[in-house]
Amino acid sequence: MLDYTGTDIDFSLKDKVAIITGGAAGIGYATVEFFTRKGAVCVLADINEKTDQIAREISANNMGITGDLTDSKFMGRIVEQADKAFGHIDFLINSAGIVALDSAENISDEYWDKTIQTNLTASFKMARTIGKYMIEKGIGGSIVNIGSQAGVIALDRHVAYCAAKGGIIAMTKVLALEWGKYGIRVNAVSPTVVLTELGHKAWDGPVGDLFKKEIPAERFAEPDEIAAAIAFLCSKNAGMITGHNLMIDGGYTIK
Ligand SMILES: NC(=O)c1ccc[n+]([C@@H]2O[C@H](COP(=O)([O-])OP(=O)(O)OC[C@H]3O[C@@H](n4cnc5c(N)ncnc54)[C@H](O)[C@@H]3O)[C@@H](O)[C@H]2O)c1
């Protein structure tokens, strides 16, 4: 029997430590649940005041840190506390994000700046902080950024969101290029509409109903379908996958 790739048929994340931004809700929360069930320890970083409680309700081994990711001082605190508690960090999942919609001619500076800062700049700074930590420790690791279908196609009233997500996909490729030699893999997942608070905010109503009919799968995604792909990308089985943007869109962007 062939056994030369070091792959893992059980897909285990046992004893790995994952930092999951936006872990208190939506895709981040589903990822915390999935990773915990796969044996990982999760450190949630979220603006939600109850982040630590949410983390520990999923597993007593997890922990949560409350803070605003648009404040770069928060990032140092996350690494410090995770390293102190567990001694290593193996994965970063950048899932914190917001949506603020308006037409391109009317979008306010506030909407534009907040969307770019939260969805793109904070993800980059978080990746830079964790990447540096992994390089210094010489331990390698895996980073997964949450892109979106909005990063590869145009969506009405999504100008700032599309710009941020296009940036996420480009940034993912550069980080993968620069950090491959350190054993750090960097990938993105790009979902269609996912049934979370953010997904409902942007897509509930007749526009969303029409959009759904355009998806070959004729439905929106569930958060755990995104979590499962993220877990695969962090597993040994994805050892040769880096710089990739995995579309999770029921086939929407093949047209
Ligand atoms: N839901 C969708 O339809 C969809 C589709 C494609 C991509 N995405 C992306 O997936 C990611 C997660 O989205 P979701 O649907 O789970 O959203 P969500 O609103 O359900 O959860 C987002 C989480 O991020 C946290 N957060 C927001 N701003 C923060 C900040 N400044 N600092 C710390 N935490 C902050 C929130 O408190 C929340 O817990 C986002 O990047 C989003 O753009 C979502």
Ligand as a Chemical Component Dictionary entry (heavy atoms), coordinates in Angstrom:
data_LIG
# 
_chem_comp.id                   LIG 
_chem_comp.type                 NON-POLYMER 
_chem_comp.pdbx_formal_charge   0 
_chem_comp.three_letter_code    LIG 
# 
loop_
_chem_comp_atom.comp_id 
_chem_comp_atom.atom_id 
_chem_comp_atom.alt_atom_id 
_chem_comp_atom.type_symbol 
_chem_comp_atom.charge 
_chem_comp_atom.model_Cartn_x 
_chem_comp_atom.model_Cartn_y 
_chem_comp_atom.model_Cartn_z 
_chem_comp_atom.pdbx_ordinal 
LIG N1  N1  N 0  -22.265 35.370 4.882  1  
LIG C1  C1  C 0  -21.980 35.477 3.608  2  
LIG O1  O1  O 0  -22.870 35.475 2.733  3  
LIG C2  C2  C 0  -20.543 35.577 3.161  4  
LIG C3  C3  C 0  -20.229 35.275 1.832  5  
LIG C4  C4  C 0  -18.922 35.376 1.408  6  
LIG C5  C5  C 0  -17.934 35.770 2.301  7  
LIG N2  N2  N 1  -18.269 36.049 3.589  8  
LIG C6  C6  C 0  -17.189 36.491 4.490  9  
LIG O2  O2  O 0  -17.073 35.570 5.543  10 
LIG C7  C7  C 0  -16.564 36.228 6.706  11 
LIG C8  C8  C 0  -17.477 35.923 7.888  12 
LIG O3  O3  O 0  -18.777 36.419 7.606  13 
LIG P1  P1  P 0  -20.064 35.898 8.371  14 
LIG O4  O4  O 0  -21.128 35.725 7.360  15 
LIG O5  O5  O -1 -19.696 34.786 9.278  16 
LIG O6  O6  O 0  -20.411 37.218 9.230  17 
LIG P2  P2  P 0  -21.086 37.361 10.687 18 
LIG O7  O7  O 0  -21.605 38.756 10.727 19 
LIG O8  O8  O 0  -22.035 36.243 10.946 20 
LIG O9  O9  O 0  -19.837 37.198 11.673 21 
LIG C9  C9  C 0  -18.767 38.089 11.612 22 
LIG C10 C10 C 0  -18.020 38.112 12.936 23 
LIG O10 O10 O 0  -16.943 39.060 12.823 24 
LIG C11 C11 C 0  -16.914 39.859 14.000 25 
LIG N3  N3  N 0  -16.329 41.167 13.695 26 
LIG C12 C12 C 0  -16.795 42.097 12.822 27 
LIG N4  N4  N 0  -16.010 43.192 12.843 28 
LIG C13 C13 C 0  -15.034 42.960 13.748 29 
LIG C14 C14 C 0  -13.922 43.715 14.230 30 
LIG N5  N5  N 0  -13.660 44.947 13.792 31 
LIG N6  N6  N 0  -13.107 43.156 15.160 32 
LIG C15 C15 C 0  -13.366 41.917 15.643 33 
LIG N7  N7  N 0  -14.411 41.160 15.223 34 
LIG C16 C16 C 0  -15.231 41.672 14.298 35 
LIG C17 C17 C 0  -18.389 39.971 14.415 36 
LIG O11 O11 O 0  -18.529 40.343 15.777 37 
LIG C18 C18 C 0  -18.894 38.569 14.120 38 
LIG O12 O12 O 0  -18.738 37.713 15.221 39 
LIG C19 C19 C 0  -16.508 37.716 6.337  40 
LIG O13 O13 O 0  -15.205 38.026 5.945  41 
LIG C20 C20 C 0  -17.436 37.826 5.169  42 
LIG O14 O14 O 0  -17.115 38.906 4.318  43 
LIG C21 C21 C 0  -19.547 35.956 4.045  44 
# 
loop_
_chem_comp_bond.comp_id 
_chem_comp_bond.atom_id_1 
_chem_comp_bond.atom_id_2 
_chem_comp_bond.value_order 
_chem_comp_bond.pdbx_ordinal 
LIG N1  C1  SING 1  
LIG C1  O1  DOUB 2  
LIG C1  C2  SING 3  
LIG C2  C3  SING 4  
LIG C2  C21 DOUB 5  
LIG C3  C4  DOUB 6  
LIG C4  C5  SING 7  
LIG C5  N2  DOUB 8  
LIG N2  C6  SING 9  
LIG N2  C21 SING 10 
LIG C6  O2  SING 11 
LIG C6  C20 SING 12 
LIG O2  C7  SING 13 
LIG C7  C8  SING 14 
LIG C7  C19 SING 15 
LIG C8  O3  SING 16 
LIG O3  P1  SING 17 
LIG P1  O4  DOUB 18 
LIG P1  O5  SING 19 
LIG P1  O6  SING 20 
LIG O6  P2  SING 21 
LIG P2  O7  DOUB 22 
LIG P2  O8  SING 23 
LIG P2  O9  SING 24 
LIG O9  C9  SING 25 
LIG C9  C10 SING 26 
LIG C10 O10 SING 27 
LIG C10 C18 SING 28 
LIG O10 C11 SING 29 
LIG C11 N3  SING 30 
LIG C11 C17 SING 31 
LIG N3  C12 SING 32 
LIG N3  C16 SING 33 
LIG C12 N4  DOUB 34 
LIG N4  C13 SING 35 
LIG C13 C14 SING 36 
LIG C13 C16 DOUB 37 
LIG C14 N5  SING 38 
LIG C14 N6  DOUB 39 
LIG N6  C15 SING 40 
LIG C15 N7  DOUB 41 
LIG N7  C16 SING 42 
LIG C17 O11 SING 43 
LIG C17 C18 SING 44 
LIG C18 O12 SING 45 
LIG C19 O13 SING 46 
LIG C19 C20 SING 47 
LIG C20 O14 SING 48 
# 
